[in-house]
Amino acid sequence: MSLLIDLLAAGWGSLEYYILEHTLTCLVPAFFLAGAMVTFLNRNAILDLLGEQAGIMKSFPLAAAASFLVAACSCTVIPVAAGLYFAGAGVGVAFIILWVAPAANILALVYTGTILGAEMVIVRIIAALLVAFLVGLVMRFAFRHERRGETANQTDHKTVGQSGSDAQRTRPKIITGINLGLIALVLISLLAPNYLVREGPYLHKILVWGGVTIAAAIYALRMIDRDQLILWVRETWWFVRVIFPLLLAGVFLVGIIQAVLPEAWVREWLGGNTMLASLLATLIGAFSYFATMTEAPFVDALMDMGMGYGPALTLLLVGPGISLPNWLAIARIFGIKKALVYIPTIIILGTIVGWFFGNFVF
């Protein structure tokens, strides 16, 4: 009975930390951003830039480069990638964003450099991009015959008040200037707390987020059509009700898993640069949840205990890149088949990358 209570307490502690530290300043703006992308981005323009018919030499680098600027964890990035996907982006592009944003965003890279050095940062960038392009190719090939579905409230997303024939003739640009201003404010509310507040009380992040959010709300009420605002809220709520409960369940399970994982076992089996060590590091990262930047000090501590460079790189990538909550949410919003292709692909590539760089680069 005492063991059960301890495990439940560990799960609750993980859940409490996640809700207090990540929901308000990470998930809330991420959900609103996802809803905004589905509502305000022009589907035809998205298809031209990031859709399946766009060449991979154009869409893949664009998705990877943009992802470096999004400081998001493996859970926060899901509504962002899903918003683009349901707005018309290709499946390969969506999963590149799902991978690169948490695995190698600029904030995590800078922090990694301060703790583990420039060499690890350079290798992390190269490895993340290599995995990203391979993941994009695998997902694009595996689902090349799939017919695209829609969100619960998604329509054809023509400009409000514009007839179908007019929409076909004018082919409006990707987004209007007014709507772009709103998306920019929502994006700033997501990124600013992490970029501007690197240390200190969490209240400081809330204040930054709150100030930008108020500005975004005022802008939306004054500049955006009421029908579009209602559609935006409905699309946002669709993402919340689909993703959020699974994230909470996953975080609770991660807390239990971390409580039963013996530290001595980690030290013994993650030493060296063997394929087995990289695989174990990949599995630990795949099941655990790491918020943005938390992976670097964790890996640094394990390296002090004798962890090899290869497994360390693997954990730096896979730890923040995927997680158990991430698995569940991907399966729910993108479909079980995509999750069953994506997650094993990341585990296999993460293992190989860690082994290769550990033995032939470091």
Buried (B, 14 or more C-beta within 10 A) or exposed (E): EEEEEEBBEBBEBBBEBBBEEBBBBBBBBBBBBBBBBBBBBBBBBBBBBBBBEBEBEEBBBBBBEBBBEBBBBBBBBBBBBBBBBBBBBBBBBBBBBBBBBBBBBBBBBBBBBEBBEEEBBEBBBBBBBBBBBBBBBBBBEBBEEEEEEEBEBBEEBBBEEEEEEEBEEEEBEBBBEBBBBBBEBBBBBBBBBBBEBEEEEBEBBBBBBBEBBEEBEEBBEEEBEEEBBEBBBBBBBBBBEBBBEBBBBBBBBBBBBBBEEEEEEBEEBBBBBBBEBBBBBBBBBBBBBBBBBBBBEBBBEBBEEEBBBBBBBBBBBBBBBBBBBBBBBBBBBBBEEBBBBBBEBBBBBBBBBBBBBBBEBB
